[in-house]
Amino acid sequence: MKTIGGLMLILTAVSAIAAPAMPPHLGVSGQDEYREFLEAPDHRAFAIAPGGAWAWVSGEPSAREAEEKALAICQGQTAQRCVSYAIDDRTVFDAAQWPTLWRPYSSAAQARQAPVGRERGQRMHDLAFIDEQGKRRHLSSLRGKVVVLHFWGAWCPPCRREMPDLQKVQQAMAQRPGIAFVILQAREKFDVSRQWADKQGIVLPLSDSGSAGEDDATFRLAGGGRIKDREIANRFPTTYVLDRNGVVVFAHIGPIHDWSQYEAFLRDITDRKGR
């Protein structure tokens, strides 16, 4: 029994080594790269950013130079702020700081001066839609609330796979009055999206983008015009988070890996009072 118990302890230890804690927000490829990083030569560093951007280097003249280089490469890939996760064998990740990296959030005056667009720091196009209660709305009518703006379609396999995970985070945030989820379908009629969601037991507050069907590659604007959907979403799904003044603080093209890891970010931005 002792031998078996000892063997079990050895196997447990080996299992723990084989399954290191993963940096947050990384997809499958990023996790594979982190495992490779752990086996790389010293003077190595791994950097990450909200949304899943990452970079790592090894074999640099010093650990400090490795950190600086990894951060620079990571920052070249994203508008989000990159931070160090690991240097050589040390995990240097600051878990308390992590959910604050969408800051600083805009003031009303800054938002008025921000250019209109879809990039971080820009004011999102004022889209028109019909909310889940059948009311005509536009994004600017939600000023004072944080907005999770999500584009999807029932025709889109990655969109369908993501919906249950998105639903969990929406339900986790549902009791916070300072946040709104605007979930808009692309290139299909709302009835098609709603029917699919109902069959799957999805109870998200879906809004109607006004799409006339698969040949309609536009979204409606509050002023009565239209904008090509690719000017907002290069592919689907696409997600934006807007601060209380309608300014983009986070943008993500494609499905989000593990929505639950974004709850702390959403709590941080909703807890910050608008200016």
Rosetta silent file (secondary structure, phi, psi, omega in degrees, C-alpha in Angstrom):
SEQUENCE: MKTIGGLMLILTAVSAIAAPAMPPHLGVSGQDEYREFLEAPDHRAFAIAPGGAWAWVSGEPSAREAEEKALAICQGQTAQRCVSYAIDDRTVFDAAQWPTLWRPYSSAAQARQAPVGRERGQRMHDLAFIDEQGKRRHLSSLRGKVVVLHFWGAWCPPCRREMPDLQKVQQAMAQRPGIAFVILQAREKFDVSRQWADKQGIVLPLSDSGSAGEDDATFRLAGGGRIKDREIANRFPTTYVLDRNGVVVFAHIGPIHDWSQYEAFLRDITDRKGR
SCORE:     score description
SCORE:     0.000 S_00000001
   1 L     0.000  -39.066  179.546    0.000    0.000    0.000 S_00000001
   2 H   -63.673  -41.370  179.554    2.840    2.375    0.798 S_00000001
   3 H   -62.538  -44.729  179.413    4.397    1.684   -2.547 S_00000001
   4 H   -63.128  -42.888  178.763    1.106    2.300   -4.301 S_00000001
   5 H   -61.706  -41.962  177.552    0.557    5.439   -2.252 S_00000001
   6 H   -61.927  -40.739  178.781    4.047    6.630   -3.098 S_00000001
   7 H   -62.828  -40.590  179.124    3.421    5.916   -6.758 S_00000001
   8 H   -62.652  -39.228  178.434    0.207    7.887   -6.585 S_00000001
   9 H   -64.684  -40.640  178.604    2.072   10.827   -5.085 S_00000001
  10 H   -63.444  -44.573 -179.945    4.667   10.657   -7.849 S_00000001
  11 H   -63.508  -37.723  178.189    1.970   10.526  -10.504 S_00000001
  12 H   -64.033  -41.801  179.127    0.226   13.486   -8.910 S_00000001
  13 H   -64.521  -42.941  178.711    3.450   15.461   -8.928 S_00000001
  14 H   -62.740  -40.694  179.414    4.129   14.584  -12.552 S_00000001
  15 H   -61.757  -40.765 -179.915    0.571   15.569  -13.448 S_00000001
  16 H   -64.371  -39.463  178.677    1.013   18.927  -11.747 S_00000001
  17 H   -66.792  -36.729 -176.467    4.214   19.561  -13.685 S_00000001
  18 H   -74.779  -15.028 -177.330    2.539   18.538  -16.939 S_00000001
  19 L  -126.910   74.534 -178.980   -0.336   20.968  -16.408 S_00000001
  20 L   -68.378  155.417  174.263    1.071   24.400  -15.485 S_00000001
  21 L   -62.596  134.680 -176.631   -1.235   27.274  -14.649 S_00000001
  22 L   -94.172  144.298  172.224   -2.051   29.110  -17.854 S_00000001
  23 L   -60.492  148.475 -179.327   -1.942   32.884  -18.336 S_00000001
  24 L   -68.226  153.166  172.635   -5.440   34.391  -18.601 S_00000001
  25 L    74.182   -1.759 -179.015   -7.207   35.065  -21.922 S_00000001
  26 L   -77.361  137.002  171.052   -4.957   32.774  -23.973 S_00000001
  27 L   -80.484 -170.094 -176.384   -6.531   30.604  -26.643 S_00000001
  28 H   -61.734  -45.762 -178.120   -5.287   27.130  -27.530 S_00000001
  29 H   -65.091  -38.780  177.884   -2.344   28.333  -29.626 S_00000001
  30 H   -65.475  -38.230  177.142   -1.266   30.770  -26.919 S_00000001
  31 H   -65.464  -39.315  176.768   -1.400   28.040  -24.292 S_00000001
  32 H   -62.236  -40.864  179.323    0.746   25.804  -26.491 S_00000001
  33 H   -66.038  -35.378  179.314    3.259   28.626  -26.849 S_00000001
  34 H   -66.650  -38.157  176.408    3.359   29.124  -23.094 S_00000001
  35 H   -62.544  -39.926  177.962    4.212   25.460  -22.595 S_00000001
  36 H   -66.068  -39.689  177.589    7.021   25.855  -25.108 S_00000001
  37 H   -56.676  -41.327 -177.559    8.187   28.991  -23.293 S_00000001
  38 H   -62.032  -24.607 -179.016    8.527   27.033  -20.046 S_00000001
  39 L   -98.479   -0.901 -174.707   11.056   24.725  -21.702 S_00000001
  40 L   -77.874  163.649  178.238   13.018   27.479  -23.466 S_00000001
  41 L   -60.270  158.349 -179.829   16.526   28.677  -22.490 S_00000001
  42 L   -63.575  177.427 -169.236   16.901   31.182  -19.656 S_00000001
  43 L    59.064   54.227 -178.320   16.758   34.932  -20.048 S_00000001
  44 L  -125.142  156.554  179.488   13.245   34.471  -21.297 S_00000001
  45 E  -150.555  146.983  179.474   10.018   36.426  -20.772 S_00000001
  46 E  -125.480  125.128 -178.954    6.328   35.973  -21.593 S_00000001
  47 E  -117.340  148.763 -179.309    4.019   38.995  -21.992 S_00000001
  48 E  -138.134  164.584  175.169    0.223   39.101  -22.312 S_00000001
  49 L  -142.322  155.093  174.480   -2.585   41.607  -22.871 S_00000001
  50 L   -54.412  135.727 -179.048   -6.359   41.554  -22.321 S_00000001
  51 L   101.712  -12.433  173.730   -8.027   39.803  -25.217 S_00000001
  52 L   107.846    1.194  174.957   -5.367   37.158  -25.738 S_00000001
  53 L   -67.501  146.177 -178.975   -2.400   38.937  -27.338 S_00000001
  54 E  -155.871  163.187  172.740    0.916   37.466  -26.223 S_00000001
  55 E  -161.509  149.831  174.260    4.617   37.339  -27.073 S_00000001
  56 E  -148.520  153.522  176.997    7.675   35.634  -25.695 S_00000001
  57 E  -137.959  162.066  176.241   11.412   35.560  -26.261 S_00000001
  58 L  -149.790  166.166  177.415   14.293   33.538  -24.841 S_00000001
  59 L    70.213   24.104  178.788   18.065   33.423  -24.954 S_00000001
  60 L   -79.771  165.871 -179.866   18.449   37.191  -24.584 S_00000001
  61 L   -58.942  -29.775  178.617   21.572   38.757  -23.019 S_00000001
  62 L  -151.769  163.261  178.008   19.668   39.306  -19.752 S_00000001
  63 H   -64.259  -37.028  179.303   16.273   38.676  -18.202 S_00000001
  64 H   -63.007  -43.050  178.661   15.579   42.409  -18.206 S_00000001
  65 H   -66.500  -34.810  176.842   16.233   42.656  -21.930 S_00000001
  66 H   -62.994  -43.709  179.568   14.025   39.623  -22.505 S_00000001
  67 H   -62.435  -46.543 -179.100   11.179   41.307  -20.622 S_00000001
  68 H   -61.352  -40.342 -178.437   11.542   44.562  -22.547 S_00000001
  69 H   -70.126  -43.196  179.418   11.605   42.744  -25.882 S_00000001
  70 H   -62.071  -42.251  178.742    8.601   40.531  -25.102 S_00000001
  71 H   -63.419  -41.253 -179.216    6.579   43.557  -24.002 S_00000001
  72 H   -65.347  -42.070  179.497    7.516   45.484  -27.149 S_00000001
  73 H   -66.098  -43.876  178.425    6.551   42.600  -29.447 S_00000001
  74 H   -60.030  -45.698 -176.798    3.279   42.075  -27.597 S_00000001
  75 H   -64.935  -25.923  177.530    2.451   45.778  -27.722 S_00000001
  76 L   -71.703   -9.312 -177.286    2.990   45.786  -31.469 S_00000001
  77 L  -105.452   -8.293 -171.764    0.081   43.366  -31.830 S_00000001
  78 L  -151.603  153.057  173.171   -2.601   45.075  -29.754 S_00000001
  79 L   -85.141  -11.088  176.770   -4.021   48.398  -28.606 S_00000001
  80 L   -77.402  157.013 -179.604   -4.463   46.886  -25.142 S_00000001
  81 L   -77.182  129.062  176.921   -1.723   47.328  -22.568 S_00000001
  82 L   -89.753  145.562  176.800    0.724   44.425  -22.358 S_00000001
  83 E  -135.861  159.694  178.955    2.164   43.257  -19.045 S_00000001
  84 E   -77.006  137.508  175.096    4.722   40.664  -18.043 S_00000001
  85 E  -104.925  -44.121 -178.581    3.416   37.269  -17.001 S_00000001
  86 E  -146.412  144.449  174.683    6.627   35.292  -16.436 S_00000001
  87 E  -130.307  119.320 -172.938   10.364   35.927  -16.465 S_00000001
  88 L    51.948 -124.580 -177.581   12.563   32.842  -16.523 S_00000001
  89 L   -93.731    7.873 -176.412   11.103   30.528  -13.858 S_00000001
  90 E  -103.589  131.173  169.675    9.261   33.299  -11.989 S_00000001
  91 E   -86.637  117.627 -175.742    5.607   34.166  -12.434 S_00000001
  92 L  -110.575    9.096 -176.445    5.488   37.950  -12.045 S_00000001
  93 L   -61.012  132.785  178.093    1.847   38.408  -13.037 S_00000001
  94 L  -100.755   96.560 -175.532   -0.072   40.977  -10.941 S_00000001
  95 L   -64.924  -30.506  179.946   -3.574   39.511  -10.671 S_00000001
  96 L   -71.797  -35.100 -179.452   -4.919   42.586   -8.855 S_00000001
  97 L   -75.266  -31.411 -171.273   -3.730   44.950  -11.574 S_00000001
  98 H   -49.736  -50.501 -176.893   -4.973   42.786  -14.459 S_00000001
  99 H   -69.977   -5.053 -179.407   -8.691   43.785  -14.427 S_00000001
 100 H   -96.318    2.020 -171.034   -7.735   47.488  -14.438 S_00000001
 101 L   -74.970   -8.090  171.254   -5.896   47.396  -17.763 S_00000001
 102 L   -77.291  -15.362  178.477   -8.865   48.767  -19.718 S_00000001
 103 L   -68.123  161.578   -1.779   -8.319   52.030  -17.846 S_00000001
 104 L   -79.738  146.129  176.677   -8.215   54.991  -18.166 S_00000001
 105 L   -88.532  151.996 -171.882  -11.860   55.404  -19.055 S_00000001
 106 L   -75.117  154.717  167.256  -12.912   58.540  -20.914 S_00000001
 107 L   -89.320  167.041  178.236  -14.549   61.629  -19.497 S_00000001
 108 H   -60.536  -39.505  179.821  -17.579   63.099  -21.249 S_00000001
 109 H   -65.156  -42.205  178.155  -15.397   65.912  -22.590 S_00000001
 110 H   -64.264  -38.686 -179.694  -12.832   63.456  -23.943 S_00000001
 111 H   -64.226  -38.887  179.477  -15.570   61.395  -25.564 S_00000001
 112 H   -63.273  -30.467 -179.220  -16.941   64.427  -27.388 S_00000001
 113 H   -88.495  -10.951 -175.913  -13.506   65.027  -28.891 S_00000001
 114 L   -72.304  140.146  175.348  -12.870   61.386  -29.788 S_00000001
 115 L   -68.051  154.426  177.993  -13.033   60.414  -33.469 S_00000001
 116 E   -82.117  133.253 -179.622  -15.781   58.035  -34.516 S_00000001
 117 L   174.317 -164.824 -175.828  -14.557   54.516  -35.211 S_00000001
 118 L  -117.598    2.042 -177.795  -14.073   51.028  -33.854 S_00000001
 119 L   -88.320  159.801  176.520  -10.574   51.258  -32.361 S_00000001
 120 L   -54.816  132.391 -179.501   -9.716   51.635  -28.701 S_00000001
 121 L    90.403   -5.985  177.730  -10.131   55.289  -27.726 S_00000001
 122 L  -101.302  155.766  178.551  -12.616   56.009  -30.520 S_00000001
 123 E   -86.747  123.451 -175.804  -16.333   56.694  -30.146 S_00000001
 124 L   -62.651  145.177  174.609  -18.343   53.818  -31.574 S_00000001
 125 L   -51.715  140.870 -176.331  -20.646   54.477  -34.523 S_00000001
 126 L   -82.319   84.819 -176.617  -24.116   55.362  -33.264 S_00000001
 127 E   -76.081  146.107  174.799  -25.923   52.218  -34.335 S_00000001
 128 E  -103.630  146.755 -179.462  -29.707   51.935  -34.354 S_00000001
 129 E  -162.083  171.336  174.048  -31.497   48.765  -33.264 S_00000001
 130 E  -111.585  123.238 -174.109  -34.654   47.422  -31.673 S_00000001
 131 L   -77.431  179.854 -173.928  -34.090   46.149  -28.155 S_00000001
 132 L   -65.944  -15.182  178.113  -35.441   42.961  -26.596 S_00000001
 133 L   -96.953    5.546  178.120  -38.559   44.839  -25.458 S_00000001
 134 L    84.230   11.219 -179.341  -39.359   46.005  -28.976 S_00000001
 135 L   -93.090  141.006  176.061  -38.259   49.606  -28.430 S_00000001
 136 E   -75.811  126.613 -177.159  -36.278   51.532  -31.043 S_00000001
 137 E  -134.606  168.942  168.374  -32.926   52.460  -29.568 S_00000001
 138 E  -143.895  160.864 -172.559  -29.505   53.681  -30.561 S_00000001
 139 H   -58.889  -37.463 -177.815  -26.165   53.353  -28.804 S_00000001
 140 H   -65.544  -19.543  177.072  -26.029   57.005  -27.785 S_00000001
 141 H   -73.911   -8.574  179.856  -29.268   56.502  -25.828 S_00000001
 142 H  -101.010   12.076  177.635  -27.279   54.213  -23.525 S_00000001
 143 L   -55.787  140.274 -174.682  -24.835   56.895  -22.402 S_00000001
 144 L    98.763  -11.228  175.912  -24.145   56.486  -18.713 S_00000001
 145 L  -119.734  147.732  167.997  -23.978   52.712  -19.055 S_00000001
 146 E   -72.911  138.260 -178.157  -21.157   50.392  -19.997 S_00000001
 147 E  -121.314  125.172  168.172  -22.140   48.582  -23.196 S_00000001
 148 E   -95.385  110.019 -175.242  -21.073   45.109  -24.282 S_00000001
 149 E  -105.413  115.091 -171.763  -21.689   45.259  -28.037 S_00000001
 150 E  -126.444  130.529  179.409  -21.664   41.829  -29.651 S_00000001
 151 E  -111.880  133.431 -174.168  -22.187   40.904  -33.311 S_00000001
 152 E  -155.176 -179.314  173.650  -23.145   37.370  -34.265 S_00000001
 153 L  -160.673  143.911  178.403  -25.306   35.200  -36.505 S_00000001
 154 L   -66.963  -17.262  178.001  -27.014   31.839  -36.154 S_00000001
 155 L   -79.526   -7.927 -170.265  -25.359   30.894  -39.474 S_00000001
 156 L  -103.588  108.246 -177.959  -21.911   31.305  -37.860 S_00000001
 157 H   -55.284  -45.532  178.310  -20.577   28.150  -36.077 S_00000001
 158 H   -62.605  -33.546  177.423  -18.103   30.022  -33.808 S_00000001
 159 H   -63.320  -45.313 -178.732  -20.906   32.414  -32.856 S_00000001
 160 H   -62.558  -42.683 -178.784  -23.193   29.558  -31.898 S_00000001
 161 H   -64.642  -31.349 -175.501  -20.506   27.866  -29.802 S_00000001
 162 H   -79.023  -23.684 -170.339  -19.787   31.090  -27.941 S_00000001
 163 H   -58.523  -43.385  178.752  -23.358   31.957  -26.969 S_00000001
 164 H   -60.910  -37.577  179.102  -23.710   29.748  -23.845 S_00000001
 165 H   -68.149  -42.106  176.528  -20.465   31.182  -22.444 S_00000001
 166 H   -62.446  -39.018  179.768  -21.583   34.738  -23.227 S_00000001
 167 H   -61.143  -39.168 -179.433  -24.899   34.016  -21.552 S_00000001
 168 H   -62.182  -43.567 -178.300  -23.149   33.018  -18.319 S_00000001
 169 H   -72.672  -33.433  176.839  -21.251   36.295  -18.046 S_00000001
 170 H   -63.556  -42.251  179.414  -24.362   38.301  -18.956 S_00000001
 171 H   -67.669  -34.340  178.270  -26.284   36.563  -16.189 S_00000001
 172 H   -66.271  -28.444 -178.360  -23.425   37.156  -13.755 S_00000001
 173 H   -98.982   -0.152 -169.426  -23.619   40.899  -14.517 S_00000001
 174 L   -62.010  -27.724 -177.470  -27.416   41.116  -14.762 S_00000001
 175 L   -85.021   -0.684  178.433  -27.915   42.673  -11.319 S_00000001
 176 L   -93.491  116.293 -176.019  -25.622   45.587  -12.107 S_00000001
 177 L   -70.942  -14.646 -174.262  -27.701   48.516  -13.407 S_00000001
 178 L   -89.646   16.636 -177.979  -24.713   50.217  -15.003 S_00000001
 179 E  -138.053  143.901  177.419  -24.209   47.751  -17.858 S_00000001
 180 E  -131.948  139.094  174.716  -26.150   46.839  -21.002 S_00000001
 181 E  -103.899  119.534  177.311  -25.611   43.967  -23.426 S_00000001
 182 E  -112.632  106.183 -173.240  -26.468   44.857  -27.031 S_00000001
 183 E  -113.308  109.785 -170.309  -26.348   41.649  -29.065 S_00000001
 184 E  -114.610  132.849  178.061  -26.987   42.244  -32.766 S_00000001
 185 E   -81.996  149.828  178.961  -27.417   39.704  -35.532 S_00000001
 186 L  -121.328  137.475  171.810  -25.646   40.133  -38.888 S_00000001
 187 L    58.059   33.389  171.052  -26.784   39.033  -42.343 S_00000001
 188 L  -161.311  154.342  178.193  -29.949   37.327  -41.215 S_00000001
 189 L   -69.471  151.112 -177.397  -33.414   38.335  -40.109 S_00000001
 190 H   -60.428  -36.508 -179.806  -34.007   38.654  -36.402 S_00000001
 191 H   -59.079  -34.651  179.401  -36.664   35.927  -36.445 S_00000001
 192 H   -67.321  -46.017  178.918  -34.023   33.447  -37.638 S_00000001
 193 H   -62.639  -46.279 -177.758  -31.651   34.383  -34.819 S_00000001
 194 H   -63.261  -40.798 -179.583  -34.397   34.354  -32.209 S_00000001
 195 H   -63.720  -44.048  178.772  -35.708   30.979  -33.337 S_00000001
 196 H   -61.804  -46.869 -178.559  -32.260   29.375  -33.113 S_00000001
 197 H   -60.174  -42.393  179.800  -31.646   30.877  -29.658 S_00000001
 198 H   -62.136  -41.723 -179.861  -35.010   29.669  -28.383 S_00000001
 199 H   -64.687  -31.180 -178.495  -34.334   26.123  -29.582 S_00000001
 200 H   -89.307   -2.139 -177.843  -30.986   26.126  -27.789 S_00000001
 201 L    75.684   22.067  178.429  -32.374   27.516  -24.554 S_00000001
 202 L   -82.453  124.433 -177.173  -30.429   30.759  -24.952 S_00000001
 203 L  -116.139   26.699  175.908  -32.102   33.505  -22.930 S_00000001
 204 L   -64.367  151.620  177.045  -29.759   36.378  -23.733 S_00000001
 205 L   -77.789   83.170 -177.432  -31.389   39.785  -24.343 S_00000001
 206 E   -75.499  137.911  174.811  -31.071   39.708  -28.128 S_00000001
 207 E  -110.526  159.920 -176.527  -31.629   42.939  -30.050 S_00000001
 208 E  -101.068  116.856  179.238  -32.627   43.321  -33.691 S_00000001
 209 L   -72.300  -16.613 -176.077  -30.056   44.989  -35.947 S_00000001
 210 L    92.456    4.232 -179.172  -32.680   45.417  -38.651 S_00000001
 211 L   -56.844  137.748  179.988  -30.914   43.086  -41.077 S_00000001
 212 L   -90.877   -2.812  179.421  -33.118   42.081  -44.008 S_00000001
 213 L   138.408 -170.217 -171.878  -31.320   38.759  -44.535 S_00000001
 214 L   -63.196  -22.788  179.426  -28.162   37.153  -45.899 S_00000001
 215 L   -89.793   -1.143 -178.881  -27.785   39.698  -48.715 S_00000001
 216 L   -98.164   99.541 -177.083  -27.936   42.651  -46.317 S_00000001
 217 L  -101.625   43.679 -178.958  -24.340   43.433  -45.336 S_00000001
 218 E  -135.090  161.274  167.615  -25.118   46.636  -43.439 S_00000001
 219 E  -117.428  154.813 -178.854  -26.025   47.925  -40.009 S_00000001
 220 E   -87.664  145.481  177.447  -28.413   50.821  -39.374 S_00000001
 221 E  -108.377  155.263 -176.603  -27.275   54.177  -37.998 S_00000001
 222 L   -60.798  -30.814 -178.798  -29.210   56.451  -35.673 S_00000001
 223 L   -80.303    0.821  179.385  -29.358   59.208  -38.289 S_00000001
 224 L   102.222   -8.732  178.727  -31.119   56.965  -40.773 S_00000001
 225 L   -85.782 -170.566  178.002  -28.070   55.946  -42.782 S_00000001
 226 E  -135.586  159.260  176.139  -26.286   52.644  -43.011 S_00000001
 227 E  -133.947  140.386  179.019  -22.751   51.389  -42.535 S_00000001
 228 E   -62.716  137.021 -176.276  -21.162   48.307  -44.085 S_00000001
 229 H   -62.086  -30.282 -179.443  -20.908   45.562  -41.503 S_00000001
 230 H   -70.759  -13.648  175.106  -17.243   44.953  -42.370 S_00000001
 231 H   -77.549  -12.339  178.001  -16.449   48.485  -41.225 S_00000001
 232 L  -115.356  -39.439 -177.419  -17.381   47.348  -37.740 S_00000001
 233 L  -131.974  108.916  178.219  -16.796   43.584  -37.764 S_00000001
 234 L   -65.270  -31.909  174.276  -14.171   42.046  -40.046 S_00000001
 235 L  -154.335  172.338 -174.589  -15.551   38.646  -39.125 S_00000001
 236 L  -120.396  143.647   -0.203  -18.036   37.163  -36.737 S_00000001
 237 L   -76.357  160.029  171.808  -18.385   37.043  -33.851 S_00000001
 238 E  -135.583  140.764 -177.115  -16.934   40.428  -32.903 S_00000001
 239 E  -130.017  138.660  171.455  -17.213   42.070  -29.493 S_00000001
 240 E  -126.289  149.466  167.858  -16.666   45.609  -28.225 S_00000001
 241 E  -118.155  125.794 -179.723  -16.885   47.046  -24.742 S_00000001
 242 E  -108.485  138.802  177.207  -17.816   50.730  -24.592 S_00000001
 243 L   -75.508 -175.548 -174.100  -17.341   52.879  -21.517 S_00000001
 244 L   -64.197  -14.070 -179.955  -20.117   55.043  -20.080 S_00000001
 245 L  -107.845   13.196  175.125  -19.425   57.697  -22.715 S_00000001
 246 L    82.165   13.196 -178.609  -19.560   55.380  -25.720 S_00000001
 247 E   -95.494  137.417 -178.707  -15.795   55.104  -26.205 S_00000001
 248 E   -69.169  124.173  173.181  -14.254   51.751  -27.112 S_00000001
 249 E  -108.941  -18.487 -178.287  -12.099   50.335  -24.322 S_00000001
 250 E  -152.686  136.418  177.102  -11.896   46.785  -25.675 S_00000001
 251 E  -136.754  138.488 -179.428  -12.320   45.179  -29.087 S_00000001
 252 E  -144.069  121.248  177.656  -12.062   41.511  -29.989 S_00000001
 253 E   -96.209  127.024 -177.056  -12.469   39.924  -33.408 S_00000001
 254 L    97.958  174.172 -178.896  -13.493   36.277  -33.288 S_00000001
 255 L   -67.263  144.365  178.060  -14.802   34.171  -30.396 S_00000001
 256 L   -86.761  132.865  177.953  -13.607   35.053  -26.917 S_00000001
 257 L   -81.495  113.050  175.111  -11.796   32.312  -25.031 S_00000001
 258 L    62.793   81.948  179.752  -13.510   31.835  -21.652 S_00000001
 259 H   -57.106  -28.603 -176.742  -15.864   34.761  -21.127 S_00000001
 260 H   -60.872  -25.844  179.783  -15.756   34.205  -17.363 S_00000001
 261 H   -71.840   -6.565  179.935  -12.236   35.649  -17.321 S_00000001
 262 H  -100.712   -4.194 -179.101  -13.707   39.014  -18.354 S_00000001
 263 H   -59.899  -42.131 -178.715  -16.097   39.381  -15.433 S_00000001
 264 H   -63.768  -36.979  176.860  -13.498   41.175  -13.317 S_00000001
 265 H   -64.337  -44.580 -179.286  -12.864   43.654  -16.147 S_00000001
 266 H   -66.313  -34.910  176.090  -16.593   44.329  -16.506 S_00000001
 267 H   -66.263  -40.602 -179.169  -16.927   44.803  -12.753 S_00000001
 268 H   -62.066  -46.620 -176.018  -14.048   47.278  -12.754 S_00000001
 269 H   -72.800  -33.533  178.607  -15.492   49.440  -15.510 S_00000001
 270 H   -75.027  -26.598  179.802  -19.057   49.372  -14.144 S_00000001
 271 H   -78.595  -18.384  179.354  -17.846   50.240  -10.646 S_00000001
 272 L   -81.142  124.642 -177.838  -16.025   53.326  -11.904 S_00000001
 273 L   -71.637  141.104  178.082  -18.342   56.320  -11.807 S_00000001
 274 L   -66.213  155.775 -179.972  -18.808   58.221  -15.065 S_00000001
 275 L  -119.737    0.000    0.000  -17.330   61.692  -15.409 S_00000001
